[in-house]
Amino acid sequence: MAEVRLEHAGDVAVIEIDNPPVNALSQAVRVALAARLGEAMADGTVKAAVIACAGRTFVAGADINELGKPRSPPFTGDIAAQLDGCTKPVVAAIHGTALGGGLELALACHWRVAAPDARLGLPEVKLGIIPGGGGTQRLPRAVGVKLALDMITGGDMIGAQAALEAGLVDEIATRADVRAAAIAFARRAVAEKWPLKRLRDRAVEFAPSELFSRARTEIARRQRGLEAPLKAVDAVAASLKPFDDGLKREQAIFAELQRGPQFGTLRHVFFAEREAAKIPDLPADLPPREITQAAVIGAGTMGGGIALCFAAVGIPVTLIEADKAALERGLAALRRNYESSARRQNLSAAELDKRLGLVKPSLQLAHAAAADVIVEAVFEDLALKQRVFRDLDRIAKPGAILATNTSYQDVEAIAAATARPADVIGLHFFSPAHIMRLVEVVRAKETAPAVVAASIALMRRLRKLPVVVGAAPGFVGNRMLFERSREADRLLRDGASPQDVDRAMVEFGFPMGPFAATDLAGLDISWRMRKARGIVEFPVADALCEAGRFGQKTGTGYYRYEAGSRQGVPDPEADRIISDVRNRLGVAPQPIAAAVIVERLIYPLVNQAARLLEAGVALRPGDVDLIWINGYGFPAWRGGPMFYADQIGLESVRDRLGHLARELGEPALVPAPLIERRVKEGRGFYA
Ligand code: 3H9
């Protein structure tokens, strides 16, 4: 039950919001908060007020369940206006995360005191909206336009220390109890008669127009297709006007975006993320496993990236490699990667050194003995991985989690190399591992529930998005990718060019087309895998590989790359190879419309995912959507392949699949039984 309490600490009123789990500003909370604030201001014995929260966090924002539905006042903006009218000091006591409407509430207080580990942000753009409680107007007045633009258009949080340096918080509590620190702060404000600091009365510092145009260019590059970040720039630009005019502009944009389709879609993504953390058959009372030490085996790109993930959250990690030169190469690459991401995150040199200091290089597997979790990231070769696990079985301490970072090998066969398969799990990180959020947590038949739960908790601690999948070939993401790749190859045979296909998918919203992406990743690994497994359904990719065209690494693939350039240009030689394949197979090329290219590349994903859901390899449609959004560049604003299929209408997806299966003679495109059933019941994947 939501409650807002008013207590007295001497002459300071403490208004405590208590609305588990994250103190969202629901209708009930807003009504009660406005009332308590009114009472505190009217009480002659009260000299100042502190707004604090019970439980694990300060207010994490508006109640997302209520947004987009008819709501009644007081709105967050009304409470902010009420705070503006307060004549007694009001101090926010921030612990946990102050997000969205929560930070807007804090910004309307006169001062902000934060716990050392507090984090603050306006993440609304991630939901397809912008702050609607005055955040776009008060934040630039607190921290300047540049940082406000970064925070509001990117939606990421900043830590208490950065917030202090930027002027967003006024004090970091040195004592454990941030509330006590805020009370002391309020008393000082009263005793020393500080003038009340109302952000609305402050002018925004001068901001050259290039700041805004640069932000728009950057958004067009990094957040293509998303409406909210561009609108957020408009709202922040309006902060240069008088406060009330800017506020009106914010309100108009907020209302428009709340009615738009992207909000509904991104809210679906938000709740899918929360759902993914819940695994139906895991007992709730599993004892947590303490992880204080990690080890990573293999200092290649993946191993180095994974080691960085541990170091970034303060977990010491031993990075083990058999070969000295490879270890040195790996460490150098790791430092380079970290330096570049540290620049992006504004990490100080001291912090960078501290984190890198947590990575301990080693040439001996025996140094994994102290680790609570060991992640194997050696070359994708089953026999090699089994050998590593046999050795780890001897070396690792009892109860250690033994994880493999394989992207397609049989996790059960790897587990079987040990005498403790219950402790073995797959943790499929995506490259670059220190940047990509997704981790497929691959649960093998014998993996213990406690190991699954501990792995999920650990990945969340590493600030990853763990999604639990079954140990079937290719798990979920790569198994679906296989279907798309086969269809992409067939599109080339049937008459499309690599540019046609890539353009259609980029227009759909992917950051890169499938062929440009394959050129970047390299064609050779899957070619070798296909040869080893006797797969012959990729004649174009096979022909390119046979001609030594492995993608960017060889300067040619589907495209040609000038020395030092990552931008592919159409290559007549690739066209000739494709044309030879068509001739060999007796295919007369036909032009293929962009809309058909999209159907032929998206619907096979949906069909395969339906099979994986039926087989229990994927637990929920939402998990599939998260995997494709966070691992494969599916545009978040389209909600993922399953949500998209529902938007199109599952019946029409089913009909198109049936048509394509007949036309192309491809059994994999025959609509999956789950799709047939849902259509018969008049349902989609979600409803
Ligand atoms: C906004 O504020 C608009 C304003 O500008 C408009 C003003 C007019 N509402 O993530 P967790 C639930 S927009 C409702 O697992 P964590 C969540 O569903 C909002 N519910 O915990 C889950 O429920 P369940 C801007 C919410 O510790 C439970 O809380 N704010 C909300 O890993 C635990 O969540 C945001 O976008 C909410 N706002 O992470 C912040 N937030 O257990 C969104 C959470 O039933 N929230 N729940 O599945 C977060 O980023 C994370 O939840 C947070 C905690 C970091 C707070």
Boltz pocket constraint, residues with backbone or C-beta under 6 A from the ligand:
constraints:
  - pocket:
      binder: B
      contacts: [[A, 21], [A, 22], [A, 24], [A, 57], [A, 60], [A, 61], [A, 62], [A, 63], [A, 64], [A, 65], [A, 75], [A, 76], [A, 77], [A, 97], [A, 99], [A, 100], [A, 101], [A, 102], [A, 104], [A, 123], [A, 124], [A, 127], [A, 130], [A, 131], [A, 132], [A, 133], [A, 135], [A, 274], [A, 275], [A, 277]]
      max_distance: 6.0
